[in-house]
Each structure stands twice: as structure tokens, then as C-alpha cells.
């Protein structure tokens, strides 16, 4: 469940946008352009008034020459101001007004963040004896809902000044998995979640597979993904406005890279997701997960 279709930014534009001073300086630069426009208007008006007041002493040709000179001076002034502002916006990190970049993590760790945008639907039910059936009212007394999900995985862009996620930058891969929910999750169809308790456990089957950076991650058998849903936190959006009930969910697992290829070949580590899942009346759903994977090279 580790994903939002957005405009892809080039490396150059991404480096510029992630600088802490960018947004403030962009606003200042826009102000400079506005002042440029205002000064041009005022200079043009001033020249027009002078031509009217001195039409007997200054001919039309002289007035036009003066107008061009004034316009040229204003343009040079505005260009100098805008250049200074944008120069500050694009200054190197760590300069005046920019925070110093440091990483207290071990050099042995590789940390990657992503957003997944998944869809899902009921794929079956599990009986107490392990049989899989497709009738929720089966005589066996189903206990678990099997819920396949899939969707794209995107790289995350973070505001360097606050650490807040701003959105996704580019598609990096995809995720496929089967979540396993207790049948009590059907209670989420009721707008009143209070009978469900503060949390509800859930997990994923061993078919989890996530690709990113040309690598493929799978769950380690002894470290399955276990998580909790948080109905006690209430829905994320107002259902009276959106018509949906978005549930907060989170979970972690041990993962290993299994293809031996790509940016994270053969690494191992932990995967944690934190996001929302919205169940519709027919229990089809949509999940948005903010996923962090922390990796290292195995020593044994």
C-alpha cells in the first residue's frame, strides 16, 4: 500500500523548488515584476502629461525619445532587482537564510519515501479452518476478509524547512498485495464507528510485492506486515461533505530485495506505511499510503 498523478519536475526545477528560500523569493520577484509594470504606466503617463503641457516647446519626436529613455531606465532597474531576488532564491543550500543540511543517520542506511495510490475490492473470505470461500454468509462462519490492492508508487517531495510532505514527484514503481481484515471491518460502513473500539488489527499475506527504483521488495517470512486501523480517531474528512469515510491506517514489516537488480539490490530493512483507506458502500476502496523504507546491506 506504499502512491497521485502529478506533473513530473526536472532535476533542475526540483532542486530549485526544494530550497527553503524559494517560495518567499518567488513572491518577492513577482512583486518586482508588478512594480515594473506600475512604473512603466506611471512613466508613460508622466511623459504624456508633459507633452500636453509643453506641446509648443517640445515636439512629438523629442517626447517619444524621452519616453523610450524612461522606459529603458525602469526596465534596467526592475531587471536588476529581479536578478538579485532570484539569485538569492537559487543560492546554494547552507547559505545565509538557508538551513544547513546534515544527516544524523548511519551511513550504512538507505532511506526512501514514497506515496502509493491504490484501489482494492473484496477478493474472498477465509473460514476458521483456512478454506477460502466467496460468500460472506457461508455456513463455515467466515472470519477474515481477503482484500487485494494494487496501484502506482511515487517518489515523495518534502519541504526542507518543515519536513512536511508536499506531494509526489515522479512514478517509481508499483505495489500489489492482499490485505487481510477481520470481518468486523464491515462495521466501517456504519457512520458511527464508536462500537468498533479505538483500534482494529489487520495484516497482509505473503504475496506482497513492491517495485521501486528498479528493485523489488517482498515480505520476510518471519516478519509479516502487521498493522492497525484507527477508527477511534474518527474519519479524516467530514462525511457530510465528501460522502465518504476515510479511515486512518498504519503498519510495518520486514522486507528484502529479491530481484538482485536496481538501486536497492539485495538490501534488507523495514517498511512502514501510514495513510488512509476509504471504503465505499459496496466495500470497494481507495488507499493512500505514505511509505518509508529503511534499508541496509545484510551482514549475515
C-alpha positions in Angstrom: 0.0 0.0 0.0 3.1 2.1 -0.3 1.3 6.4 -4.0 -1.2 10.5 -7.1 -0.7 11.7 -10.6 1.3 14.9 -10.7 3.4 16.9 -13.1 7.0 15.5 -13.4 9.6 18.0 -12.5 13.1 18.1 -13.9 16.1 17.7 -11.6 16.9 21.4 -12.1 13.4 22.6 -11.2 13.2 20.2 -8.3 16.5 21.5 -6.8 15.2 25.0 -7.1 11.8 24.3 -5.6 13.1 22.4 -2.6 15.3 25.3 -1.5 13.8 26.9 1.7 14.0 30.5 0.3 12.3 29.7 -3.0 8.7 30.4 -2.2 9.5 33.7 -0.3 11.8 34.9 -3.1 9.4 33.9 -5.8 6.8 36.1 -4.2 9.3 39.0 -4.0 10.2 38.5 -7.6 6.6 38.7 -8.6 6.3 41.9 -6.6 9.3 43.3 -8.6 7.5 42.5 -11.8 4.4 44.2 -10.6 6.4 47.3 -9.6 8.0 47.2 -13.0 4.5 47.3 -14.6 3.4 50.1 -12.3 6.5 52.2 -13.0 6.0 51.8 -16.7 2.5 53.0 -16.5 3.4 56.0 -14.4 6.3 57.0 -16.6 4.2 56.8 -19.7 1.5 58.9 -18.1 4.1 61.5 -16.9 5.5 61.8 -20.4 2.0 62.2 -21.9 1.2 65.0 -19.4 4.5 66.8 -20.1 3.9 66.7 -23.9 0.4 68.2 -23.3 1.8 71.0 -21.1 4.7 71.8 -23.3 3.4 70.9 -26.7 4.7 74.3 -28.1 8.3 73.8 -26.9 8.8 70.0 -27.2 7.8 68.3 -30.5 6.4 64.8 -30.8 9.8 63.3 -31.8 11.5 64.6 -28.6 8.6 63.3 -26.5 9.0 59.8 -28.0 12.7 59.8 -27.4 12.2 60.8 -23.7 9.6 58.1 -23.3 11.9 55.4 -24.6 14.7 56.6 -22.3 12.4 56.4 -19.2 11.1 53.0 -20.2 14.6 51.8 -20.6 15.8 53.1 -17.2 12.8 51.5 -15.5 13.4 48.1 -17.2 17.0 48.1 -16.1 16.0 48.9 -12.5 13.4 46.2 -12.4 15.7 43.6 -14.1 18.5 44.4 -11.5 16.0 43.9 -8.6 14.5 40.7 -10.0 18.0 39.3 -10.7 19.0 39.9 -7.1 15.9 38.3 -5.7 16.1 35.2 -7.9 19.9 34.9 -7.2 19.0 34.6 -3.5 16.3 32.1 -4.2 18.7 29.9 -6.2 21.6 30.3 -3.7 23.4 27.2 -2.6 21.9 25.3 0.5 23.6 26.3 3.7 23.9 29.9 2.6 22.5 32.9 4.5 18.9 32.3 5.2 19.1 28.6 4.3 19.2 25.7 6.9 22.4 23.6 7.0 21.8 20.1 5.7 23.0 17.3 7.9 22.2 13.6 8.3 22.4 12.0 11.8 21.6 8.6 10.3 24.2 6.0 9.9 26.0 6.0 6.5 25.0 2.3 6.3 21.3 3.2 6.0 19.4 4.0 2.8 16.1 5.7 3.4 13.5 6.2 0.7 10.0 7.7 1.0 7.1 7.2 -1.4 3.3 7.7 -1.8 1.1 4.9 -3.1 -2.3 5.4 -4.7 -4.1 2.0 -4.5 -7.5 0.6 -5.2 -9.0 -2.5 -3.8 -12.0 -4.8 -3.5 -13.1 -7.9 -1.7 -11.4 -11.0 -3.2 -12.8 -13.7 -0.9 -13.3 -14.8 2.7 -11.4 -17.2 5.0 -13.2 -19.8 7.1 -11.9 -20.8 10.6 -10.4 -24.0 9.0 -8.5 -21.9 6.4 -10.8 -22.6 3.5 -11.4 -19.7 1.1 -14.9 -19.0 0.1 -16.7 -16.2 -1.7 -19.9 -15.9 0.2 -19.8 -13.7 3.3 -22.7 -15.7 4.8 -21.1 -19.1 4.2 -22.1 -21.7 6.8 -18.5 -22.0 7.9 -18.7 -18.7 9.6 -16.1 -16.6 7.8 -13.6 -14.7 10.0 -11.4 -12.9 7.5 -11.9 -10.6 4.5 -9.3 -11.0 1.7 -8.8 -7.7 0.1 -6.4 -7.5 -2.9 -5.0 -4.0 -3.6 -2.7 -2.5 -6.3 -1.5 0.8 -7.6 1.4 3.0 -8.6 4.2 4.2 -6.3 5.5 7.7 -6.5 8.6 9.4 -5.0 7.8 11.9 -2.2 8.8 15.6 -2.2 9.3 17.1 1.2 9.5 20.7 2.3 13.1 21.0 3.7 12.2 23.7 6.1 9.3 21.9 7.8 9.7 18.2 6.9 6.1 18.2 5.7 5.2 16.2 2.6 4.3 18.5 -0.3 3.3 15.8 -2.7 4.7 13.3 -5.2 7.2 14.0 -7.9 7.5 11.0 -10.3 6.3 7.4 -10.6 8.9 4.9 -9.2 7.1 1.6 -9.4 4.0 -0.2 -8.3 2.6 -2.3 -5.4 0.5 -5.4 -5.3 -0.7 -7.1 -2.2 -3.6 -8.8 -0.4 -4.7 -7.3 2.9 -6.5 -9.4 5.5 -9.2 -7.7 7.5 -11.3 -9.1 10.3 -15.0 -9.2 9.4 -15.6 -6.5 12.0 -14.3 -4.1 9.3 -17.7 -4.3 7.7 -18.8 -2.1 10.7 -17.0 0.7 9.0 -19.9 1.0 6.6 -21.8 2.5 9.5 -21.1 6.2 10.0 -21.0 5.6 13.8 -17.6 3.9 14.4 -17.8 4.0 18.3 -18.8 0.3 18.6 -15.6 -0.7 16.8 -13.3 0.3 19.5 -10.2 2.6 19.2 -8.1 0.2 17.0 -8.6 -2.8 14.8 -5.8 -5.2 13.8 -5.1 -6.1 10.2 -2.2 -7.8 8.2 -1.1 -8.7 4.7 -0.5 -12.0 3.1 2.9 -13.1 1.8 2.1 -12.1 -1.8 3.1 -8.5 -1.1 5.3 -7.2 -3.8 6.5 -3.6 -4.3 8.8 -2.3 -7.0 10.8 0.9 -6.7 14.0 2.2 -8.4 14.2 -1.0 -10.5 14.2 -3.2 -7.4 11.5 -5.5 -6.0 10.7 -5.8 -2.3 8.9 -8.7 -0.7 8.0 -9.5 2.9 10.4 -11.6 5.0 8.5 -14.7 6.2 9.3 -14.3 9.9 8.5 -10.5 9.7 5.0 -10.2 8.2 3.3 -6.8 7.9 1.1 -6.2 10.9 -0.9 -3.1 11.4 -3.7 -1.3 13.0 -6.7 0.7 11.8 -7.7 3.6 14.0 -11.5 4.1 14.0 -11.1 5.8 17.4 -9.5 8.8 15.5 -12.7 9.2 13.5 -12.9 9.7 9.8 -10.3 12.1 8.2 -12.8 14.2 6.2 -16.3 15.2 7.1 -18.6 12.5 5.5 -21.4 15.1 5.2 -19.2 17.0 2.8 -17.3 14.2 0.9 -19.8 11.4 1.2 -17.0 9.0 2.2 -15.4 7.7 5.3 -11.6 7.7 5.2 -10.1 5.5 7.9 -6.6 6.1 9.3 -4.3 3.0 8.9 -0.7 2.1 9.6 1.6 -0.9 9.7 5.2 -2.2 9.4 7.0 -5.2 8.1 10.5 -6.6 7.5 11.4 -6.6 3.7 14.1 -7.8 1.5 15.0 -7.0 -2.1 14.6 -10.2 -4.1 15.4 -9.4 -7.7 19.1 -8.6 -7.2 18.6 -5.6 -9.5 18.1 -1.9 -9.4 19.0 0.8 -6.9 18.4 -1.3 -3.8 19.6 -4.7 -5.0 19.8 -7.3 -2.2 19.2 -4.9 0.6 17.1 -5.7 3.7 15.2 -3.5 6.0 11.9 -2.3 7.4 8.9 -0.9 5.6 6.3 1.2 7.4 3.2 2.7 5.9 0.9 5.4 7.3 -2.1 6.8 5.5 -5.8 6.4 4.9 -8.2 3.9 3.3 -11.7 4.8 2.2 -14.3 2.0 1.9 -17.4 2.6 -0.2 -20.8 1.1 0.4 -20.0 -1.9 -1.8 -16.7 -2.2 0.1 -14.6 -1.3 -2.9 -12.0 1.1 -1.7 -9.1 3.5 -2.3 -6.0 3.8 -0.2 -3.3 6.5 0.0 -0.2 5.4 1.9 2.9 7.4 2.9 5.6 4.7 3.0 9.1 4.8 4.4 11.6 2.0 3.7 14.9 2.0 5.7 17.4 -0.4 4.1 20.9 -1.7 4.7 23.2 -4.3 3.2 22.8 -7.7 5.1 25.8 -8.8 7.1 24.6 -12.4 7.6 
